Amino acid sequence: MSALSTVLSSLRTRLDETSANEWTDAQLIGYIAEAEQWLADKMGRLTGSGRFRYRDTIALTGSSETYALSSLTKRFAEVIEIQMLWQGEYLDLPYMHDGDDGRLRSLSLYVPGQVVPHYSLFDDNLKFLPVSTEGRTLYLLYRYLPAVKTASGDTLDTPQDYDNLLVVRAAHFANSDAGQANTAFEDEYASLIAELEEREQGRAYGARQEVVKPSSARSLFF
């Protein structure tokens, strides 16, 4: 992982502004932070990449039905799986669909003690029903986003191999806000995205090519 200051220096070289004239360091750090969030989200969604995943243990206290996403170790982006250790086995928690709330809530009136719940997202919380009178330990595997970077001394969470893509993306943000067009951007951007997809989706499958690759055009707002 690179220091943000390293990418900041490369970005200034790219913009042909090694000293702050048009853009302050704070502005460029903001663009790099935006680019990192985009890249982390992109990489985390690629089938087979395995990037930006984290497993947390959730201690759900007795009679509780919600757990705040802000309490997780990382910034939550997406549930991959939730499990509970039940009678010596790890069981996948089923998803609670709309309309199931009333039925599952009423079950808590008749099932005392520890019970395997269904889960859903409710605003900024994970919601679990039926409610148990006992505490439960759950295991959440989720996709996350990096903490937002604000200082040149911060360390980026995206792999160093893709610093060039961060620079291209951040430079586009900077030039766009300054009203400057870069006609070569789309071609360079599409080429780097294709390289990213090819390398990252091969991490789990190697040369077997058992992944359906994206076939849509690679636009800036992909």
N, C-alpha and C positions, 0 to 999 in steps of 0.2 A: 504494500500500500504506500502511496506517495504522500508526502507532506503537501498541503494545499499551496504552500509557498512555491513549490516546484512547478505546479501546474499554472500558478499565477504568473511566474516568470515566462513560461512557454507561451501563455496567452498574450502577454505584452509583446513578445517577439512576433507572434502571429499578427497582432494588430499594428505592428511597426510603431510601437509607442513604449519604448523601454523605460521612460520616465513618465510620470503622471501629468498629462496635459489635457486630454479630452476625457479620460476615465480615471476616477480615483481608484485606489486599491479596494476600498469598501464596495464600490460599484461592481468591480470585476469579481470580487469574492462572492458577491450575490449571484452573478451569472454562473460562476463555477458551481455554487451550491445548487442552483436550479438544474444545471446539467447533471450533477451527481444524482439528484433525486430521480430525474428522468432515466438515467442509465441503470440505476439500481432497480427501478420498477421494470424496465425493459428486460434486464437480465433475469430477474426473478421469475418472470412469466414465461421464459423460454423453456419448452419441454426438454427435460434431460440435462439442464444446466446445473441444477442443485444449488444455485446461488441464493444468497439472502434468505436462508431458512434458519429457524431457531426453535429450540424446544424448551418450554417453560413448565415448571411444576406449579399447579394452581391448588392452593389450599382453600377449599370452599367450606366455610364454617356451617355448623348446623343451623337449619331453618333459613339459610340464605338461598336466593334464587338468581342473584346477579354477581358478576365479577367485573370490575372496571378494567377496560383495556389499557388505561393509563398506568395500571399497576404492573404491566408486563415489563420484562427486562428491555425489550426493544420496541421501536415504534411499529405498532401493528399495521399490517396491510391486508392480510388474507388468511383465513383458516385453511390449513391443509388437512389436519386430522386432530381429533380429540379422543383420548382413551381414558379408561378408568380400570384400575386393578380390582377385579371382582372374582372372589373365590379362586385365587391363584392364576387367573387369566387376565390378559389385557384385552378389554372389549372396546370396540369403536363405538362412540356415542352416536346415535342416529340424529339426523337433523330434524328440528321441530318446524314443520311447515305452518303457514298461515292457516288459522282455523283449528289448530291442535291445542292452542293455549288452554282453553276451558277444560277440555278432556283431561289433559295432563295435570292441570292444576287440581282438579277434583280428585285425581288419584292420590295426591299427597294426603288426603283426608283418611285414606284407608290403608296406606302402605307405611307403617312406622319404620323407624330405624334407617339403615343405609339402603339406598336404592339407586340403580343406574339411571341417569336422567337423559332426556333429549336436550339438544342445545340449539340456540339461534342467536343472531345478533340483534340487539335492541339498543339503538342509538349508539352510545360509546361504551356499551357493556356487552359481555357475554351473558346470556340468560339460560338457566338450567331448570327444567321441570321434569318430573315432580320434585318438589322440595323434600329434603331429607331432614329428619330430626337429628341425625348425626353428621359430623363433619366428613367431607369426602376429599380425596386427593385425586386430581385429574392431571393429565399430561397433554399439553397443547403443543402441537407442531404447527408453526405458522410462518408465512412469508412476512418479512419486515422491510422497512425503509430506514436508511441511515439517519442518524441525528443531523439536523440542519447545521451546516458549518457557517461560522461567522467570523473567523479569524485566520490569518495566514499561518499561524502555528498549529492549526488543527490538522489531523491526519484523515485523509479520505478513506472511505470504506470500499470504494470500487477498486478492482484490480489494476495494478500499475500498467499492465499490458494495454489498457484502454485509455490511458491518459490522453492520447492523441485525439480520441473521439470526444472526450470532455472538452478539450481545447477548441475543436471545430464547433461543437455545439455552443459553448460559451461565447466564442467569437461571433457566431451568428446572432445570439441575443444582444451582444454589445452593438454590433453594426446595425441591427434592426432598430434598436432604440435610438440610435443616432441618425436614422434615416438613410443609411448607406446600404446599397444593394451589393451582393456578391453573387455574380452570375454563375460562378463555378461551384458554389456551395452545394447545390442539389446533387450533382454528380459525385463529388467527393463524399458527401454524407451517405448517399446510397451505397457507395463502394465499401465504406467502413462498416455500415450496418450489415451488409452481406457477409463481410468477414467475421463480424461478431457472431452472427447466427450460425455460420458454418463451424466455428471453433467451439462455441458454447453448447450447441445442441449435440455435439459429438462427444462431450465429456462422459456421458453415461452409456453411450451406445457404440463409441468407437467407429470403426469403418463398416459396421453392420448396416448403417443407414436405416434403422428401424423407427425413424421419426418422420412424421409428415411435416415438411418444411413450409413456412409461410409462402404463399404464392401471390399475395397482393402487392401492389406497388408500394415502395417505401417512400412515403411522403414525410415531410418535416414533422407533422403532428401525428405520426403513427402511434 
